[in-house]
Amino acid sequence: MSTTELAWFKSSFSGSQGDDCVEVALTERVVCVRDSKDVTRPHFAVPREGWTRFVGFVSQL
């Protein structure tokens, strides 16, 4: 799946200015993450299980 075919979205906590934000796109197996300020740069992907653990960890901070 190419980057343009992915349905990218920002967090509902993102500011209206669009600075310092990441976008994510979900696939069946991975969560893709990219810099919203420069969408031409490569994204990275993590397995869904890893993303779930990461979100659980940061939500406790």
Stockholm file with secondary structure:
# STOCKHOLM 1.0

chainA/1-61         MSTTELAWFKSSFSGSQGDDCVEVALTERVVCVRDSKDVTRPHFAVPREGWTRFVGFVSQL
#=GR chainA/1-61 SS CCGGGSCCEECTTCCTTCCSCEEEEECSSEEEEEETTCTTSCCEEEEHHHHHHHHHHHHTC
#=GC SS_cons        CCGGGSCCEECTTCCTTCCSCEEEEECSSEEEEEETTCTTSCCEEEEHHHHHHHHHHHHTC
//
